[in-house]
Amino acid sequence: MHTEAIARSYKRWAPIYDRTFGKITHAGRHHAVREVNASGGAVLEVGIGTGLALDLYEPSKVAVTGIDLSPDMLAKAQARAEAQGLRNVAGLHIMDARELAFEDESFDHVVALHIMSVVPEPRRVMAEMARVCRVGGTVLITNHFAREKGGWGVAAKLAAPMADALGWHSDFSRDQVMAEPRLKLVEETRLPPFGLMTYLRFRRVA
């Protein structure tokens, strides 16, 4: 997907995102934030969208930085942070996940909630997330991955040509997030609804 197509798609999604896709991604969001809250520290949320996870982070333990490519989505995240008085939000920035404007090892956790099948060049994004995560820190991903068999697999393949219109790749392969050598997979969990979503927890090892 091209960045222009993503921006157009999420301009359309922004007004209704929380009531639609936001509901479907509820479990993954809570699962990832629990891990961050358990140890605390500085977290970067890549593709923060409308900021649905912002008020879940423990204010006394977690400092949150968010980035997104969509100004429309980020404006909603900013409004949410201001309306709820979230003082642990360190910054919200328009930024391309393929070129993160942060120093190496800037964060204890890097979180990508349901955005890996959206971004162009997901392997490059994984490399950037590994770069800005400290050694020993965690990279947490929740996403839908393609299945080879069953009704969901067929539906994903049928929807694949509409990626630019939908705003994500329905047939996104798990292999796209598994090739970064600095990240070691330490947990993989299927999430509701119906096990459609998958949670991956990586440790930054080098």
C-alpha positions in Angstrom: 0.0 0.0 0.0 1.2 3.5 -0.8 1.2 6.2 1.9 -1.2 8.4 0.0 -3.7 5.5 -0.2 -3.4 4.9 3.6 -4.0 8.6 4.3 -7.1 8.7 2.1 -8.4 5.5 3.6 -8.0 6.6 7.2 -9.5 10.0 6.5 -12.6 8.0 5.7 -12.3 5.7 8.7 -11.5 8.4 11.3 -15.1 9.5 12.1 -16.3 5.9 12.6 -13.2 4.0 13.6 -13.9 3.8 17.3 -17.4 2.4 16.8 -16.4 -0.2 14.1 -12.8 -1.6 13.9 -12.1 -0.2 17.4 -14.6 -2.7 18.8 -13.1 -5.6 17.0 -9.6 -4.8 18.3 -10.6 -4.4 22.0 -9.0 -7.7 23.2 -5.6 -7.1 21.5 -5.4 -3.6 22.8 -6.0 -4.7 26.5 -3.7 -7.7 26.2 -0.7 -5.5 25.0 -1.3 -2.7 27.5 -1.4 -5.1 30.4 2.1 -6.2 29.5 3.4 -2.6 29.4 1.7 -1.7 32.7 3.2 -4.7 34.4 6.7 -3.4 34.1 6.2 0.3 33.3 8.6 2.6 31.5 8.5 4.5 28.2 6.3 3.1 25.4 6.1 4.1 21.8 2.8 3.2 20.1 3.3 2.9 16.4 0.1 3.7 14.5 -1.7 5.1 17.5 -4.8 6.0 15.4 -7.5 7.7 17.4 -5.7 6.8 20.7 -8.1 4.1 21.9 -5.4 2.6 24.2 -4.2 5.9 25.7 -6.3 5.8 28.8 -5.4 2.2 29.5 -1.8 2.9 30.2 -1.1 3.3 33.9 -0.4 7.0 34.4 2.0 6.6 37.3 4.1 4.0 35.6 4.0 4.5 31.8 5.0 7.5 29.6 3.4 7.2 26.2 4.6 8.5 22.8 2.4 7.9 19.8 2.9 8.3 16.1 0.6 8.0 13.1 0.7 8.7 9.4 -2.9 10.0 9.4 -3.4 13.6 10.6 -7.1 12.9 10.9 -6.6 10.0 13.2 -3.9 11.7 15.2 -6.2 14.8 15.8 -8.7 12.5 17.4 -6.0 11.0 19.6 -4.8 14.5 20.7 -8.4 15.5 21.5 -8.9 12.3 23.5 -5.7 12.9 25.5 -6.7 16.5 26.2 -10.3 15.7 27.1 -9.2 13.0 29.6 -6.3 15.0 31.0 -3.8 12.3 30.3 -0.5 13.8 31.7 1.5 10.7 30.9 1.3 11.4 27.1 4.8 12.5 26.2 4.0 13.4 22.6 1.8 12.6 19.6 3.6 13.0 16.2 2.8 12.7 12.5 5.5 10.2 11.4 6.2 7.5 8.9 6.9 4.2 10.8 9.6 3.3 8.2 11.7 6.3 9.4 11.2 6.8 13.1 12.7 10.1 14.3 13.9 8.7 17.6 17.4 7.7 18.8 18.4 4.1 19.1 17.0 2.3 22.2 14.7 5.2 23.2 11.9 3.1 24.6 11.3 0.2 27.0 8.4 -1.0 24.9 7.2 -0.6 21.3 3.6 -1.4 20.5 2.0 -1.9 17.1 -1.8 -2.6 17.5 -3.4 -3.9 14.4 -1.3 -1.8 12.0 1.3 -4.2 10.5 -1.1 -5.1 7.7 -1.5 -1.4 6.9 2.0 -0.1 6.7 4.1 -0.1 3.5 7.3 -2.2 3.9 6.4 -4.0 7.1 9.8 -5.6 7.4 11.4 -2.2 7.4 8.9 -1.1 10.0 9.9 -4.1 12.2 13.5 -3.1 11.8 12.8 0.5 13.0 10.7 -0.8 16.0 13.6 -3.0 17.0 16.1 -0.2 16.6 14.3 2.2 19.0 13.5 -0.5 21.6 16.2 -0.9 24.3 18.0 -4.2 24.5 15.9 -6.4 26.9 12.8 -4.4 26.1 9.6 -5.7 24.4 8.0 -5.2 21.0 4.3 -6.1 21.1 2.2 -6.7 18.1 -1.4 -7.6 17.7 -2.7 -8.2 14.2 -4.8 -10.4 11.9 -2.7 -12.8 9.8 -3.7 -14.7 6.7 -4.8 -18.3 7.0 -4.3 -20.8 4.3 -7.4 -22.9 5.0 -11.0 -22.4 6.0 -13.7 -19.8 5.3 -11.6 -16.9 6.8 -8.8 -17.8 4.5 -11.0 -17.7 1.4 -12.6 -14.4 2.5 -9.2 -12.8 3.0 -8.0 -13.8 -0.4 -11.2 -12.4 -2.0 -10.7 -9.1 -0.2 -7.0 -8.8 -1.0 -7.4 -6.8 -4.2 -9.3 -4.1 -2.3 -6.4 -3.3 0.1 -6.2 0.4 -0.9 -9.9 0.9 -0.4 -10.1 -1.0 2.9 -7.0 0.5 4.3 -5.3 -2.9 5.2 -4.1 -6.1 3.6 -6.6 -8.9 4.5 -4.1 -11.6 3.4 -1.2 -10.3 5.4 1.4 -13.0 6.1 2.8 -13.7 9.6 6.2 -14.2 8.0 6.4 -10.4 7.4 6.9 -9.8 11.1 9.2 -12.7 11.9 12.4 -11.9 10.1 13.9 -9.2 12.3 17.1 -10.8 13.8 17.2 -8.4 16.9 13.8 -9.7 18.0 13.1 -13.0 19.7 9.5 -14.3 19.9 8.6 -15.2 23.5 4.8 -15.4 23.3 2.1 -16.0 20.7 -1.6 -16.0 21.7 -4.8 -16.2 19.6 -7.3 -13.5 20.6 -11.0 -13.0 20.2 -13.2 -12.6 18.3 -13.0 -16.2 17.1 -9.2 -16.3 17.3 -9.1 -13.9 14.3 -6.4 -11.7 16.0 -2.9 -12.8 17.1 -0.8 -11.3 19.9 3.0 -11.6 19.5 5.5 -10.6 22.2 9.1 -10.2 21.2 12.2 -9.5 23.3 14.9 -7.2 21.9 18.0 -9.4 22.2 20.8 -7.5 20.4 
